[in-house]
Structure formats: structure tokens, C-alpha cells
Amino acid sequence: QVQLVESGGGLVQPGGSLRPSCAAFGSIVSIYTMGWYRQAPGKQRELVAAITSGGSTNYADSVKGRFTISRDNAKNTVYLQTNSLKPEDTAVYYCMGKAYWGQGTQVTVSS
């Protein structure tokens, strides 16, 4: 059984940074493509960033140059470094791997 647990969200002012993390219970981080998604109120869930087992990454156009996805295989953890945050980045951020989803962590960007 795989469990994904996100943490590291919070309230930040525009231009600020957060680093959500996703801890996987079950060894999937080094094997499967891991992704960060987000869902804002009234909007569909969208892919923000993904990282393959080989280390290749891809990003939504809206976050390119501001967000960085990374992983630590030894800790079975995936990170999402978010910089230069904007109010439109406000959403619940979810981690996904091997078709499993975490419970989400709220990121709110507001002055």
C-alpha cells in the first residue's frame, strides 16, 4: 500500500517562496514519474510539474522559471520549490505517483 503525505504549504505574500514536500510511504519515488498538481476553487485540477525516474522534468507554462521539482530517492520524498509566487498560484497542491494521490496542502498567496 502506498501513501503520499504533503506538507509545507502556507500563507505567503506575493513574490515570496514556499517549498511543499511529498513523503511517500512505499518505494515509488525512485521508480515512477511523480507529479505535482494544483486545484484552485472553481477550477479543474491541473498538472504543475512532473519528474521521471530518470530525472527529466516538465512544467506548466504558467510556472516555468519560477517552480522547480526535485526528489530525494533515499528519503522517498518529492519537493516543489516555488518562487516569485503570485496570487493566481493560490490552490490546493497535490502530489501524485503510480495513480496514488496525497491529501493536498494549501498554498495561499495574498498580501
C-alpha angles and dihedrals in degrees: 000000000000124000126186120199121189126200139158102073122129148128117309136167121247110281092029132118139234133179112210115192134201119208115200121209100202123044103271105115095081094040108042138045108265123206142191117215132178137203124197122197111284093007136101122258110265136193112252103175140342137195125199127216087258092056099254114145137198132186141197111257090242093063103033111129092016106060129052126192119205139159141211108211093191090058095037087231135135122201135200114202107200119193135174090023119200131201089251089063088069108121145106107280118214132193119217134187134157088359091302120124133203124224094255136242124239119238115189122183111193141133 
